[in-house]
Amino acid sequence: MVGPDLGSDDSPRSSVNSHEWAALLEDDAANQQLLRHAQDCYEKLQVYVDKAVQARMMVSICSP
């Protein structure tokens, strides 16, 4: 079972799209490292939330 791609730019949960990240990274060289770290953390969080949602859906389907 595969759930929807909740990390895509079309997802309502995706609050910052890739174009916005690119604009933020261009602004100030001093902020680039912090922004990249924040982007990485945000993407990992999305993956874990997606997995949790899929697991919950599977449990609800398998439960009587």
C-alpha positions in Angstrom: 0.0 0.0 0.0 1.4 3.3 -1.0 0.0 6.6 0.3 -0.1 9.9 -1.5 3.1 12.0 -2.0 2.5 14.3 0.9 5.8 16.0 0.5 5.1 17.2 -3.0 4.7 20.9 -3.8 1.0 20.2 -4.5 0.4 18.8 -1.0 -1.5 21.1 1.4 1.0 20.1 4.1 4.0 21.4 2.1 4.3 24.9 3.5 7.5 25.8 1.7 8.1 24.7 -1.8 11.4 24.1 -3.5 11.3 27.6 -5.3 10.9 29.3 -1.9 13.9 27.3 -0.4 16.0 28.4 -3.4 15.1 32.0 -2.9 16.0 31.8 0.8 19.3 30.2 0.0 20.3 33.0 -2.4 19.7 35.8 0.1 22.7 35.7 2.5 25.7 33.5 2.4 25.9 33.4 6.2 22.5 31.9 6.4 22.9 29.2 3.8 24.3 26.6 6.2 21.5 27.1 8.7 18.8 27.1 6.0 20.2 23.9 4.5 20.1 22.3 7.9 16.5 23.5 8.5 15.5 22.2 5.0 17.0 18.8 5.7 15.2 18.6 9.1 11.9 19.7 7.5 12.2 17.0 4.8 13.0 14.3 7.3 10.1 15.4 9.4 7.8 15.1 6.4 9.0 11.6 5.7 8.4 10.5 9.3 5.0 12.0 9.4 4.1 10.3 6.1 5.2 7.0 7.5 3.2 7.5 10.7 0.1 8.4 8.7 0.5 5.3 6.4 1.1 3.1 9.5 -2.1 4.5 11.1 -4.1 3.8 7.9 -2.8 0.3 7.7 -3.7 -0.4 11.4 -7.2 1.0 10.8 -7.7 -1.1 7.7 -6.5 -4.3 9.5 -8.5 -3.7 12.7 -12.0 -5.2 12.9 
